[in-house]
Amino acid sequence: MLAALLVAALCPQDLVLANATVWTGTDAAWSGPIVVTGGRIAAPGTTAPAGAVTRDLGGAFVMPGLQDAHGHLLGLGTALEEVDLVGARSFAEVVARVVAASKRSKKGEWIVGRGWDQNRWSDPAMPEHAELSRAVPDHPVWLVRVDGHAAIGNAAAMTAAKLQKDVVAPSGGEILRDGRGEPTGVFVDLAMALVTPAIPDPPPEVTKRRLQRAAMECLRHGLTCVHDAGVSPEAVAAMRSLDDVGEWRLRSYLMWSARHTDRIAAGPWQSADGLLQLRAVKGYADGALGSYGALLLEPYADKPSSRGLPMTAGLGDLAQLCADHGMQLCVHAIGDAANRAVLDAYAATRFEKGREAARFRIEHCQVIHPADFARFEELHVVPSMQPTHLTSDMPWAPARLGSKRVVGAYAWKSFHALGLPVAFGSDFPVEGVDPRLGIYAAVTTRARPGTSPLRPDQQLSRERALRGFTSDAAFAMFAENELGVIAKGMRADLTVFDRDLRTCPEDELLTARVLLTIVDGRIAYAAD
Ligand SMILES: [Zn+2]
């Protein structure tokens, strides 16, 4: 299939989509075929240019290209090659999956896994390394929690990282210890950096392969564009070299990781074909709720000794650096205190061309103090949220937050009520890359069909949910005049489903099939 996809991608051609059921992404209707010429959508009623390829869609549903406003491409590509721990129902099952992987790799080679979630186990306590170290003694093992904010290493990993018994966690991180004061193997947030540097960097060919796998995975799921929330110079170099030879087909809006200050100071950049755009920066204000890393104004309801881990130092300087160089800052903030700290930092930032033009973002916006919603509007901050975080977290989030604070959690409708766009994404590989999951979550606030809704007051209409993954996401990347709606002159980024997502039965939002993914007028994915 890979070969077929590449052949399609390398043959740009004028295109006619006939017999389509079109949702323009706005209130405007569309009649007749969609004619794509030079990568853009022609006015309705335009005669197809000679040589255009016509696709009869047989009534299939064409919508503006789906975007994921917050994902991690290299993380996804790496996860596709790592031990998948998603869905493991106990730590014993985690260990068994690692044992199976160890049999396929040489002694001494690192085994990295991702996706465990102790909240899904009958014993939801954080795991300890002894069982893992006994079962896999000959490989350093590093298993990242589903949210990426904690990891467990085995004894060999801690030895490889040269950890001393009395090692102290850096601020913004935590080393979990047992009753005797020994590390349990679990490292939270910034303490993970005590072990991760020991993992050897992949060579450039591996980085390229992983990125390409990730892009294919996105295109296959109907995504035409991804906002990558934190890229390294190595990842950008790999994407550029793929794009230079026409092998990068996914529109990608990239955020530098905040530590690359020299790159940030170089200002925005985009590739000749416009498919790669570097105009944003990813910062952090706290950790995640699942590992008690989210920074809260009041202590955790189920851990009164903790308000979470602040990672807010330097935010003001970062915001000013971005503002001074025309870069959009996108800061991860989960807890209400973290969101407030980011709003405060943005409020103190000086913008030469006005803060409205800068469109600074907050990523996740998971728990907002009721007094702070209006500040997003005042400060022209774009919320970027992930509907599947609601359905993944809600079974245990009320315990962490307590019933009062839950009101401000996962509250995209409260932003809509202020007239704000809310860019939707998934945070893959933390959540699944499939945008149908996010659309379903935003519409139903249900984890699965047949279960009860978790936040019925936050349920969105179909079109409002779809706009989060199209026009609102386009706004969040300054592309509302190019992407996100079907209209004359817009870039031809389109997603085609086998049924109308506006009107199909609710459960079918999860089973609707992607038929075509079109990026810049080229068919980048076609179902068999
Ligand atoms: Zn993320």
Residues whose N, C-alpha, C, O or C-beta is under 5 A from the ligand:
A	BS01	ZN	A229 D427
